[in-house]
Amino acid sequence: MIKYLCIIAVYYGFPVLFSDTGGFITYLLIIAPICSFICALFPSMKYGYELLFPIMCGVLFIPSALLYFNETAFIYAIVYAACAFFGSVLGGRLKANFLNEKKSNN
């Protein structure tokens, strides 16, 4: 639940902080993808891979694109979903590797 709140805060809270085009571009290209990746990575390391979260990352960005940007920002919903997908897959693989290593040590 916390990861969804973090994503909502990033998608709807951070754009309020920017007033110029450079800030919005930095947000769209750097801040939001990294936050999507990190918000998917750490819970996946604990609980394993989850398919719903990357989908929700994309869906939750669509209203934000309408509020703060224009229709051309819809493509970023796919980008953020992909970043969350890779974070979730990486976290799931790290968990699996850790469990395999733990079993081999016992």
Buried (B, 14 or more C-beta within 10 A) or exposed (E): EEBBEBBEEBBBEBBEEBEEEEBBEEBBEEBBBEBBBBBBBBBBBEEBBBEEBBEBBBEBBBEBBEEBBEEEBBEBBEBBBBBBBBBBBBBBBEBEEEEEEEEEEE
